[in-house]
Amino acid sequence: MTEANVSPAKRARDMVRASAFAHLSTLDAADGWPYGSLAMTACDPDGSPLILISQLAVHTKNIAVDSRVALLFDYTSGFTEKLANPRVTITGKAVATNETGPRDRLCARHPNARNLLSLDFHIYKIHIERGHLVGGFGDVHTINGDELKLDCTDCVDLIDHERDVVDHMNADHADTLDLYADVLLGQIGTGWHMTGCDPEGCNLFRDETIARLAFPDIAHNPDEARKALVALANKARQ
């Protein structure tokens, strides 16, 4: 599927899923002025961002008073014409969560997250209100929150068995992960491993680099995810 056939919501969600950090804006608890900072990110299966932030940080104290936040996912690094390249802003409310799923997904994305969680850091889920995608000059879209989130009603089987898929690929198909990264994603080096699998694709990680491998279609269960991964491996070998 070419980008021309992909909806703005799907494009925005793919950018959020592929990111490990975002610029976080909150409203200062003291005077209401915007406050900008940086946060670790990961994603729930429906594409809702997760952030890991310290309870001592200014932005966390701001959220305690007013939970409205904005996250800017910036894909302009390395380009001379930055304004001609993609970025997406997600606006919503940050709500603390102690659920196992968000914790596992964020820790898989960021190896040092477990150490931070043993200190004063907590995970917040962003309940999306809307998004603003800028794909480049003249390619601008405002997207409502319901559109931005993937309907995962029929994907519970895959979500429940995500770690089984990830562990299997890392244990038995390390060479295939390197093949994906090299041929399909244009990445260098070997030693890639999978950190997460959702209905729309999976994330690969090597050193400090994250790469996003999209599925051809939505995977509702582990068998469909396996078939998608086999198809992508065959494509890479061709």
MIFI-684775 format. One record per residue: y, z, x of N, C-alpha, C, O in turn. Coordinates in steps of 0.001 Angstrom, whole numbers, plus 524288, in hexadecimal, padded with zeros to 5 digits. Atoms other than C-alpha are relative to their C-alpha. Example, Ala and Ser with C-alpha at 12.3 -4.5 7.8 and 13.67 -1.06 7.14 Angstrom:
% MIFI-684775
7FB5A800008037A7EE6C81E788300C804B080000803848049D8029980790/7FB5A7FFC47FCCC7FBDC81BE48356680442802DA7FCFE80896803837FEFB/
***
This chain:
% MIFI-684775
7FB55800008034D800008000080000804DE80000803718057F80364806CB/7FB388004D7FCE380D127FBE5805B780401803C97FDEA803AC805907F976/7FBFC7FC42801A6818F7804A880551802F67FE0F7FB3E804CA801327F817/7FD2A8022E8047281F467FB547FB8B7FD4F8015D7FAD87FFD68018E7F6C2/802F87FEB4804B4814777FEF07F1E17FF47805D67FF397FCD1807797FB6E/800967FA59800508154380D977F452804C9802547FD5E80934800F97FEB1/7FBA47FDA8802DF81D89815C07EB1B803438037180394801458057180779/7FCC87FC627FCEB8290F81D8A7F07F7FDAB8057E8003F7FE068081A80445/802527FAC5800078220482A067EC697FB8D80067803EF7FB2480446806C2/8045E7FFFA7FC4C815DD826727F43C802017FFA4805987FFFB802508090B/7FDBF800677FAC281E0782277800058023780540801BA80162806EE80628/7FDB27FAEA7FEB58255E82F607FF837FBC180405801117FC1C8070B804CA/804407FC307FF61818DF837397FDEC7FD207FF1D805227FBB9802DF807C8/80296801267FB0C812838304080976803288021C8049E800EE8041180866/7FCAC7FE0D7FBCB81E2E833E6811F67FFA6805ED800677FF8780817804B2/800767FA4B8000181D368422180DE47FAB68019C802377FA628053F80558/805497FEAC7FE3480E848425D810487FF727FF47805EB7FC938022F80874/800998014B7FA758101183C8981DE980360803628038E80319802D780853/7FC407FCF47FCE081A52846658226A7FDD68055A801707FA8E807897FEAF/801697FABA7FE4A818A485310829E4804AF803AA7FFFE804138086E8002E/7FB347FCEC80026826DC8578882984803E27FD5D7FC5E8038D7F8AB7FB62/7FBD1802288033483298855C9820B5804E58033D800D3804A2807D48023C/7FB0A7FD367FFFE840E88595B820A380084802CC7FAC08004C800587F69F/7FFCC7FCBC804AB8424D8648D816EF80599801A87FEDF80841803C280249/7FAC97FE46801A784EE8866FF80F617FF71804097FBAB7FCA08033A7F7DA/7FFD87FBEC803F4851428737E807C4805B7801467FED5809407FF4B8016A/7FABA7FE4D8016085D1B879C780151800CE80582802207FDF080920800C7/7FF187FB077FD5E862C0884D480967800C3804647FC0D803FD803FE7F883/7FFD17FBA1803AC860B1891C98026E80547802BF80005806C0805337FC28/7FB057FD387FF9486DD0896E980737804737FD257FD42807977FF937FA8D/7FB70802BA802118771C88C188031C7FEBB7FAF07FD15802437F8407FB3B/80181804928030E86F4C881297FCBB800777FAD0802C97FF577F6BE8007C/7FF77804E07FD17871ED87727807557FA9A7FDFF801A87F7058011A8027B/805038021F7FE2A866EA86DD780B507FED3801D48058E8025080249808D6/801C17FE447FADE85EF287271816F47FB5D7FC9B8019C7F7917FC337FEAF/80424803797FE30856678692781EEF7FCBD8026D804477FEC3805408079A/803897FDF67FC0184A7E86C83827237FB3D7FC66800557FB517F80C7FE4A/804B08031E7FF2D83CF28679E82ADB7FB48803357FE597FB25807F27FF2A/8049E7FD26801CF82FBA86B1A825107FB0E7FCD9801007FB117F80D800A6/8052B802677FFDC8215586857827787FE7D7FE777FA7F7FFB08013C7F6C0/801AB801AC8052F81B7D860AB81C4A7FA487FE44800037F80A7FCE58040A/8050E802608012C80E7F85CB1816798005D7FE687FA44804A17FE597F80B/7FFDB801EF8055F80A8E857DC808F47FB818022A7FCCD7F72F802D97FECD/804287FF23803BB802E885BF67FD0C7FDAC7FAB07FE888001D7F6AC7FF8E/80267805048014E7F988851817F7E9803597FC7D7FC91802E67F7B57FCDB/7FCBF80343803738037784D057EDCD804EF7FE01802B28080F7FB418004A/7FB73801C17FD1480DAC84AA17F85D80473803DE8002480875802CA80291/7FBE57FC057FFD8815AC856F27F6248006580247805807FC6E803E2807B2/7FF7D7FDF57FAAA81B4585B728033F7FEE5805D48004C7FFEF808C37FCA2/800B27FA837FE9F8175C86858809518033880103804E48035C7FDC08086B/7FD017FE9D7FB528202686F36813217FE578055B801ED7FCDE808C27FEDD/801307FAFF7FD8A81D9087A4281CA0805018020B80266807297FFA1805F5/7FAFE7FDF87FE3482979882D381EE17FFBD805EB800DB7FCBA808AD7FE51/7FFDD7FA7A7FE9882C8B8901C824BE803298031F7FBFC80729801537FA03/7FD2E7FC968039E830A489B4981BFB80520801F88024E8087C803ED7FF7A/7FB307FE4C7FD7383B2B89E6E825FB804237FBB880031808A57FCBD80185/7FC748046C7FF7A8414E890E38255B804217FFF97FBB680342801ED7F768/7FBBE80069803CD84E3388E3381E877FE427FCE27FB3D7FF6E7FE5C7F6D1/8017B803408047E8482388375816287FC62802F07FC3F7FCA28020F7F786/8037A7FD028036583DAC88CDE8110780311803F87FCC7801EA804D07F82F/7FCA67FC54802E2847EC896E580D508031F7FD177FBD9804177FF277F79D/7FD3E80320803EB84F5D88C13806777FC7E7FEC27FB587FE2C7FF137F6DA/803B68015C80424843378880B7FEC97FEF1804A57FC757FE0E803FD7F7C7/800ED7FB508032D841538960D7FA4680432800B27FBD78033A803127F7C5/7FBAA7FF95803BC84E7C8951C7F363800457FB387FC7D8012B7FBB57F7CB/7FFD7804EA802F484E23886C97EF2B7FBBD7FC7A802397FC207FAB0806AB/804A2802BD7FE078413487F8B7F047800BC7FA1C800787FD267F76A80234/7FF1E805A77FFA784757871EA7EF9B8008C7FE4E805BA8039780086808B7/7FFF3801F27FAA1844E586A477FC207FFE07FA0D7FFFC7FEBC7F7987FC03/800C1805957FF158453885C7B801927FD497FF638053E7FE948020F80907/802C48013B7FB2D83BF58571480BD2800F37FA46801537FFF27F6D57FE1E/7FF33805577FE2983FA284AFE813AF7FBAA7FE9E803D37FB1C80112807EC/804148020B7FC9E83423843958197D802277FB0780282803027F7197FFDF/7FD01803FF7FD3883A2383ADB823DB7FC757FC74803367F9AD7FE40806B3/80322803D37FD228339882E69828B7803727FC3680314801FB7F7B3803DA/7FC5C8036C7FD3983F30828FE8304D7FFD4800BD805E5802817FDED808BB/800277FEF27FA6683BC782E7F83DB67FE207FB32803047FA5E7F89C8017E/80183804557FCAA83B148243C84857802707FACE7FE94801DB7F6FD80172/7FD7B804D4801B0842C481A03840D4805C4800178015F808598041A800C3/7FA6B8006D7FEF7850248154D84512803097FFEA7FAE5806FC802997FA53/7FD88800498052D853C1811CF837137FD768040A7FC6A7FA51802AF7F909/8028F7FBD0802EA8500581EEA83153800BD7FF7A7FA1A7FD1F800917F721/7FEF48004E8059B8566781C728241A7FCF97FB9D7FD5E7FCCD7FB557F891/8031E8043E8022C84DE58106D8225A7FA3A801797FFA67F6F67FE337FE54/805737FE537FFE9841698187F823447FF10804AF7FC5F802C5807457FABB/801437FC9F8047683A45821A0819EF80100805D3800D3800AD807E380528/7FFDA7FA508006F83CA282FA6816017FF91801567FA31800EA7FE307F6D1/800857FE548056F839CD8374F809B08018D805BC7FF9C80022808EA802ED/7FE737FA9A8011683FCF843B4804257FD26801DF7FB287FD327FF447F71D/802A67FD8880468837D884C897FB4F80320804D27FE728043B80831801B1/7FD077FB928020C83F57856147F2C37FC8F803097FC337F9E0800BD7F8F0/8032D7FCD98037D838D5861717EBED800D4805C6800E7804A28075D80360/7FFB47FA557FF6F83661870057EB627FB89801ED8036A7F70480079802A5/803D77FDE57FC5582F66877567F63F7FDCA8051E7FDE4800AC808D27FCD5/802A37FB608022582566881357F1677FBC3801B2803CB7F8797FE8B80554/803E47FDFC7FC4D81D54889EB7FA6D7FA8F7FFB37FDA07F9DC8008E7F8F2/8056980048801D080E998881A7F9897FC5E80292803F27FD1980215808AC/804127FDB27FCBB802F588FBC7FEBC7FAC47FD587FF177F6B97FF56800C5/804E2802A7801447F8DD885F17F9EB7FD527FDFA804F27FFE17FC9A808C7/80314801A57FB7F7EDF58821F80330800D97FA40801518013C7F8DB805E7/7FF76805997FF177EFA38736280160804C97FE9C80337804407FC1580746/7FB58801137FCDB7FDC98727D806107FFAA8024F8057C8016B7FFDE8093E/8007A7FD887FADA7FAC787BDD8112F7FC877FCB5803957FDE17FBBE80818/8039B803137FCD07EF32873C6815E5802657FAC18018B801B17F8F7805F4/7FDB6805227FEDD7F6B6866EC814F3804518006F8041B804C07FD1C8078D/7FBC37FF6E7FC408026986BFA81C6C7FDEA8017C805607FFDE7FFA58095E/802397FE6A7FAF87FA248725E826E67FD0A7FB86802967FCDC7FB3880761/802A5804897FDC57F236865E28289C803F47FC428026D802DE7F9C980667/7FBE98037F7FE117FED785E3E82A8D802978022B804EB803FB7FF3C80877/7FD367FD7D7FBAB804DA86825833F77FC7580427802847FBBB8085880047/803BC7FC707FD887FB6286EBF83D888020C80588800DF7FEFA8093B800EA/7FDE17FAC37FEF4804B087A2784026801A3802E27FB0E803CB8072C7FB5B/7FE277FD9B804DB8072C87D1C831CA7FD4D805347FED97FFC3808CC7FCCF/802C27FB1A801217FCBA887A1830C8802698048E80302802D7808E3800F8/7FD657FBDB7FCFE8034C88F5283BA080529801917FD748067A8062F7FD36/7FB017FEDD802848105788E27834AD7FF2E802FE7FAE38023D806767F993/801197FD48804ED80A4A89282827C57FE74805B2800E07FF0D808F17FD61/801577FA8D7FECC8056F89ED982E78804D7803298016F804A3807F2801E3/7FB0D7FD5E7FEE8813958A1E2831B48030E800897FAE6801488032A7F749/7FCC17FF45804A881E7C8A0AB827A1800D87FAE47FD05804727FA857F9DA/7FF5D805098029181CB38929D8230E7FCF17FFD17FADD7F8D7802447FA50/8029B800CB805048192288EB08152E800587FA477FE73803BF7F76680042/8001D80561801EF815C38820080E4D802C07FFBA7FAB7801F3803097F752/7FD5B8010E804EF81E6287CB3803797FE8D7FA877FE337FE757F6DB8014D/800F1805208025281ADE871997FA5A805007FE1E7FD60807AA8011E7FABA/7FB608023880275825BF8687D7F6057FE707FD907FACE7FB877F9BD7FAA7/800DE802258053B82542866207E7658041E7FBC37FF27808B67FCE37FE47/7FC6F804767FFA682B37858997E72C803017FF1D7FAF0800C67FF087F6AE/7FCA48018B80458836AE855837DE5A8011C7FA2280030800E97F77A7FC2F/7FEF78059A7FF6C839FD848107E3C27FFD07FE85805C57FFB4801DB8093C/7FFEE801FE7FAAC839D883F807EFBF803F97FBA880082805837F93F7FCA4/7FC4D8043C7FEEA84328835F27F61A7FE097FD1A804C77FE377FF2180922/80228803307FBDA83D2682B187FE30803F47FBEE801B8806137F90A7FE84/7FCE0804327FDB284531822A08074F7FC657FD24803C37FB0C7FF2A807E9/8036B8030B7FCAD83C9D817FB80CE7802F37FCC4803EE800AC7FAB5807A1/7FC9E803357FCB98480B8111581351804A27FE477FCC9805548001B7F865/7FB62801D6802CE8547080A1880F597FE647FD5B7FAE97FB457F9B27FAF0/801188024580519853D980704800D37FACA801927FDAA7F97B7FFEE7F956/805297FE45801D48468680D6F7FF6D8004B805DB7FEE67FE738090C801FC/7FEBF7FA8B8014C84A6A81A187F8967FDD78013F7FA917FE9B7FE477F6DD/802937FEA5804EA842F6821237EDD58005E805DE7FEFE7FF3C8090080275/8005E7FA9D801CC8448B82DE07E64D7FB19800697FCA57FA4C7FD487F915/8052A7FF968026783736832917E1B07FF6B805667FD89800A08095380009/8009B7FADA802748343283D5E7D7EA7FB19802BC8020D7F78A8003E8041F/8041E7FCD37FDAA82B13848667DBAF7FA937FEBC7FE097F6DD7FEA480117/805248012D8022781FF7844F97D2737FDD07FAFA802477F9157FA77802FB/801A2804F47FDB881F938374B7D8287FE66800B1805B17FAD37FE1880797/801117FF297FA7581F9883C587E6147FAB080287800EF7F82680172804DF/804F17FD377FF4C813AC844F97E4287FB727FCAA7FE1C7FBB87FA387F9FA/804B9802C8801898063A83ECB7E3CB7FD0A803327FBF37FC5B807E87FC9F/8033E7FD63803E97FE43842177D7A37FA88800C4802487F79B7FD02802F5/805017FECA7FD7F7F276848E67DD957FBEA802157FC347F8098046A7FDD4/8038D7FDEB803F97EBB084C3B7D0D57FA607FE60801067F6C88018480070/8054B802087FF307E000843A47D4347FE4480045805B07FA5A7FDE580727/8012A7FFD47FA617E001846F57E2B67FE2F80560801CF7FE13806748067E/8015C7FA9A7FEA57DB6B855147E2357FB4D80032803AA7FB188037680730/804B17FFFD7FCB87CE3E851C47E852801657FF0F805BB7FF62801BC8092E/7FE5E801057FA987D4AC84C0D7F47A80321804938022D8024F8062E806A2/7FCC07FB9F7FE347DE9D857177F5547FC98804AF8017B7FD8A807468056C/803767FB8C7FEF77D3C4861487F49F7FCA87FF32804DE7FB09802FD80758/8036D801227FB927CBF485A697FF52802F27FD758048A800947FAEF807E1/7FCDB8025F7FBD77D72E8562A8081D7FE0F80181805657FD737FE26808C9/801897FE417FAC37D2BA85E72813917FAB77FDC98018F7F9C07FCE880630/80512802567FEBC7C4EB858FA8129A800C07FA7D802257FE437F900805FB/7FEE58054E7FE337CA4184B1B8140880256800288057B800AF7FD44808F3/7FD527FF977FAF27D31B84F1081F4A7FC3D801B2804497FC227FF5B8087C/8039C7FDF97FC097C8AC856CE826837FBE17FBED8016B7FA687FB6C805F8/803EA804097FEFD7BEC984BCC8250B8022B7FBAE8037C7FF9A7F9FD8072F/7FDA38042E7FCDF7C8088418A82A73800EB801CF8059C7FFF17FEE38094E/7FEEF7FE0C7FAB97CBDE84A0D835F67FAFD800DD803237FAE07FFF7807DC/804DA7FECF7FD3C7BDE084DD9839377FCCB7FB228013E7FA6B7FAC380568/803AD804617FF847B6EF840DB83748802837FAAC800E27FFC87F6EA80221/7FD8E8052C7FFB27C0FF835F9837D980510800168032C808F87FDBA801A7/7FB537FFAB7FCB37CA9C8391D842B3801A17FAA0801FD806487F97B80263/7FEB4805337FE0F7C9AC82B3A847E1802AE7FCAF7FBD48060C7F9787FD08/7FD92802E28044D7CD41825D683A7E805A0801BA7FF33809007FE867FDF9/7FAA67FE108007A7D94382E83839E58037C7FD8480429807F07FC1280312/7FD09802AB7FBDF7DDAB828DF846EE800E67FA487FEA3805067F8197FFCC/7FF86805798019E7DB2281B4284177804467FF567FBEC807797FBC47FC45/7FBD28002D803F17E39E81DED8358B8055880039802AA808C97FD05801A9/7FAEF7FF127FD837EE9C822FB83E1F801BF7FB4D803368064C7F9C38030D/7FEB5804557FC7E7EE05817B6847BA801187FAF67FCFA805547F8BA7FD6F/7FFBA8052B802627EB9C80BBB83F438035C7FFE47FB188067D7FC517FA5E/7FD4C8001B8050D7F10980F69831F28056C8027F8002A808DB8010D7FD1F/7FB1F7FD0C8000A7FC1A81892835958035A7FF1E804D5807B68011E8052A/7FCE4801447FB668008A8136D842CA8012F804968037E805288049D80632/7FF427FB667FCBB7FF0E820898498C7FCED7FF6D805157F9567FC3F80571/802908005D7FAEA7FAD9822AE857977FCA9804CE801027FD51808E07FE89/8031C7FB917FE3D7F0CA82B5785E137FB31800F47FCAE7FA8D7FEBB7F877/804BF7FE6D802BA7E3DF8313D85A0E8002B805E07FF06803968089F800FF/800227FA6D8013C7E02983E8E854C4802C28015F7FAFB80457805D97FA38/7FD9B7FF00805197E5EC83D1B8472F7FC38803177FC967F779802607FCE3/803457FD5A803E07E0FF8463B83CB3802D08003E7FACE8079A7FFF67FA84/7FDE77FFE3805487E2D28471B82E258019B805947FEA47FEB1809467FFA0/7FE267FAC5801807EAE68527E8290A80001800D27FA1B80010805477F84C/7FFE47FF5F805A77EAF284FB881A7C7FE8F7FAF67FD447FF397F6B37FF65/80174804848032B7E60F846B580FD0801B1801107FA638003D8050B7F81D/7FE317FF7B805637EC9C844C1802997FE8B7FB087FD0F7FC6F7F76D7FF71/801A48049F802FD7EA8B83AD97F7A5802567FADA801DC8003C7F6B3800A7/7FD76804D67FE5E7F3C08310E7FE107FF147FE91805B0800C57FA6B8076E/800F58013B7FA887EF32831C780C267FEDE804DF8032D7FDA3809018010E/8010B7FB8D7FC987ED7683A89817D9803CE8000180491806347FC06805CD/7FC867FF5A7FB8E7F54183FB6823577FCD4800B6804F47F8FF8039E80510/8026F7FF857FAE47F14E83E3283182803D680298803BB808968023180319/7FCB67FCFD7FC717F6438467D83CB87FDEF7FF7E8058C7F9387FFB180679/801537FFF97FA6C7F6858455684B8B804AE8020F802FE809068001680263/7FBB57FD727FD3C7FEA084DEB8548780419801B77FBFE802FD805127F8BB/7FBFB7FE87803CC80B6F84EDD84CE9801467FB827FC48805597FB857F9B9/7FF088049C8033480A2C841ED845B57FCB4800187FB157F8038011D7FB4C/802B780066804F9806A68408A83753800277FA5A7FE3F804367F7CB7FE98/80057805508020A8020D8339F831A57FD9A800347FA947FA06803417F991/801BD8000D805717FFE6830898235A7FCBE7FB287FEEB7FE897F6C77FFC4/803898043E801677F44B8283881EFD7FF897FFD67FA177FD498035F7F7BC/8000080074805B17F5F082386810F87FAF97FD7F7FE117F8F27F9E480084/804858025D8027E7EA5C8209280820801B47FB2E7FCE7806297FAEE7FB1C/7FEB0804938032C7E9E48135A80133800FC801627FA4A804397FEF47F7B2/7FF797FE3B8056B7E89181A757F41D7FF7F805ED7FFD77FDF680859803B4/800887FA59800AA7E8D18285C7EED97FA478018A8006F7F6E67FF207FE02/805467FDCE7FF927DCBE830217F2D17FFB9804E77FCA58029B808A67FD89/8005B7FB9C803A27D8A2839637E7F67FC0480416801BA7FC27808877FFE5/804347FC7D7FE6A7CCE583F817EECA7FE607FEAF80598800107FAB9807BC/8018B801027FA8F7C67A840757FC2E7FD507FAC2800CF7FE097F84F804E2/802B0805027FF6A7BE05834707F9CB803E97FB808003F803477F7EB80364/7FC05804197FFD47C9EA82BFE7F6F080325800418050E804AD7FC3580726/7FD567FF7C7FAF67D0B38317A803017FCA37FDBA8045B7FEA37FB1B807DA/803938022A7FC0C7C4A082E0A80B1C800167FA0B7FFDD800567F783803F2/7FFF6805B4800797C48A82024805CC805237FDBC8021C805277F9A18049D/7FAF2801D47FDFA7D30981EBC808E88001280030805F6801FF7FC958087D/800157FF777FA507D0EF823A1816C77FC667FBF0802817FD9B7F9E3806AF/80384804137FE0A7C57281A54818BB802B97FAAF7FFD3802687F7A98038D/7FD43804FD800837CD9880EE3813B2804367FF768042B804E47FB4180665/7FBF08002A7FC047D8AF8126181CEB7FDA57FF59805767FFE57FCAF808C5/802A1800A67FAF77CF2C813818285A7FE487FA47800B97FEE47F80A804EF/801A2805827FFBB7C9AE805FD82533804AD7FC77800F48045A7F8BA803F6/7FB48803107FF2D7D76D8009582467801CF80058805AA8035C7FC6E807FC/7FE4D7FF497FA8E7DAB880650831B37FC6C7FD12803C47FE447FAE0807A0/803BA8029E7FC827CE5E800B6837E2800827FA107FFC67FF157F75A8037B/7FF45805AF8008C7D19E7F319832D0804B47FE0C80300805D67F960802EF/
***
